[in-house]
Amino acid sequence: MVRAILRDLASGPIAVQLRRFVIVGAFAAGVQMVLLWAFVDVIGINYLIGATIAIEITILLSYVFNNAWTFEASQHTGVGQYLYGMLKTNVVRGSAIPIQLGVLFVLVEWAAIMYLVANAFAIFVSGLYRFALDSQWTWG
């Protein structure tokens, strides 16, 4: 069973979607890191508050790109469908915010890792969760 899942991830029907999701996610992660840095080091906001704001901005950005490219076969096109899809992705990705903030907090406060490095790891951890739910529910 595990081999079949791994084989599908490499060359199965969701392989293209997963690659596109990773590309969009990497771009959004870069934007999130820049926003987090700006909120914390330029504006002076607490890193957890800055991360929350940066996450929400990139949730909306990711939806736009994922809807247009990653999940183009099941793309939301009408205004109502588009807004409903955006609401659904906010529920999915919003439910990942505690995961990402929890990992970020633990790594910064308990492991003394710099907040930007910790955030990059937290993005990766919560990204696995987000793909599973977005692919099945938001665009499923």
N, C-alpha and C positions, 0 to 999 in steps of 0.2 A: 504494500500500500504506500509506504513512504517513498519507495523507488518510483512508483507511478506518478506521485505528486511532483517529485523532483524532475522527472522526465518531462512532464507537462510544463513545468516552469521554464525548462530549457528550450523545448521545441514544440510544445503543445499549443492549443488554441489561445491560451492566455499569455504566451510568451511575448508576443508583440505588445500587448497591453501593459504587461509588467515592465518591459524595457521603456516604453513611453512614460509610464507612471514614474519610473525612477528618474528619467531625464527631467520631467516637469518638477518632480520633488527636489532634485538637486538644484535646479534653478531657484525654486521657492525657498529652499534651505539657505542658499546664498543671500537672497533678499532678506530672509528672516535674520540671518547673522548680522548683516549690515544694519538693519533696523534696530536689533537688540543692542549692538555696539553704540549706535547713535543715541538711543534712549538712555542707556546707562552712562556712557562716558562723555557724551556731549551735553545731554539735557540733565543728567543726574538722577534719573528715576531708579528705584530699587530694581535689581535684576529680575525678580519674579514678576513684578508689575510690567516691566518693559517686555519681558518674554511673552506675557499674556497678550499684550497689545500687538506685538510683532506676529504672534501666531495667528491672531484673528485676521490681520491684514493679508497674511499669506494663505489663509484658508480661502479667502475670496479670490485671490490671484490664481491659486491652484485650480479652483473650480473652473474659472474661465478657460485656462489652457487644457485641463483634462477633458472638459466637455467638448472643446473644439478639436482636440487631437487624439488623446489617449482612448477615449470612449466614443469616437466619431460614429461608429456603427449604431450606437444607441443614444446618440446625441440629443440633448434637450433643445428644441428649436423654437417653439412658441413662447411668448412672454410668460404665460402662466406656468408652462412646463419648465421653463428655464428658472424662474423664481422658486418653484417648488423643489427643483433639483438643488438649487443653492441652499434652500432651507434644510434639505436632507443631508447635504454634505456638511453643513454647519453642525447638525446633530451628531453625525459620525465623527467629524474632526473635533468638534467641541468635547465629545466624550473622551477624546485622546489627550485633551489639554491636561487633565490631572496626571495622566501617565507621564507626559513630557515634563511637566513642572515638578513632579515627584522625583523623577530621575535627576533632573537639573539640581534640585535642592539637595538631594543626598550626595551627589558628586561634589557640589560646591561646599556645603557645610560640613559634611562628614569625611569626605576624601580630600578636601582642600585642592580641588582641581579648578583651574581658571574657568570662569563662567562661560566663556565662548567655546572652549573645548568641551565642557560638560554639556552645553546646549547642542553641539554637533552630535554627540553620542545620544542624547535624549531624542533628537529628531529621528535618528535611525531607528531606535527602539520603538517609538510611537508610529513610525512609518509603516512597519509591518502590519500593525493593527489596523491602520487607516486603509491600506490597500485591500485587505481582506473585507472590510465592511463596505468601502466605497464601491468596489467591483461587484459585490453581491446585492447591495441595497440601493445605493444612489443611482447607479447605472444598470442594475441587474434586471 
